[in-house]
Amino acid sequence: MFDYPKQAEVNRPVPKTKVYGHAKPSRAIRNRFVSQVSEIVWKYKLAPETVNLPSKSPVQEIQVFEVTLKSADVAEDVLRTLDKAIPSFLFFELVFDGRVRFAAAYKRPSEASRRKNVVEAYFETPWQSTNVPRPPLPVALDLAGLYEQMLHRHMLACPMALSPRPGESLQSMADRASLIRAKEHECRKLEARIQKEIQFNRKVELNSALRACRSDVARLQQQ
């Protein structure tokens, strides 16, 4: 998504077995890695020595991983496994058939355990040509500020773009976006149930619930 500086380039392949060793995924997730992922490459490391910005808790480094796919789709739990295996703050470049899309989730330290991170819902941009010009990294005073600006711009580039509310923090914005996703999923389930329901009274109840659900989505999307 960004034109990363040359000095931040790593270009080091990451074996899937190494990811499995750190994240301990289930057999089903390992199977998805095999069927969906062709190659994982550690592309860039944004750190004090590579971008000339001081670290600031909790952001010590930002990593960019290139994931070459076997098809245009990748399961979210594949990305979540990578985020679990790598403690740094991650951005993904998903590559397939000469195109690229970018994915990332808001990642923060867990309040329950300092050794664990909480990874929110993922946001993916539309597919685009790998040759599209990229903007430079945002201007920031430290790595924590850089991470927030990078993630904020990434979220705005996604189909479900949200405008921040006055005084809204990045975490609150990410939480709101996750709630919208959950509500939209609930709406789709209600729509499917309405299509199958044959009892009139029950259909009326489900339609009422769907209207309330859509109202919740609209409220959460308001600036």
Beta strands, then each sheet from edge to edge (+ up, - down):
strand 1: 9-13
strand 2: 37-46
strand 3: 62-69
strand 4: 89-96
strand 5: 99-109
strand 6: 117-124
strand 7: 128-129
sheet 1: 1+ 2- 3+ 4+ 5- 6+
sheet 2: 1+ 2- 3+ 4+ 5- 7+
end
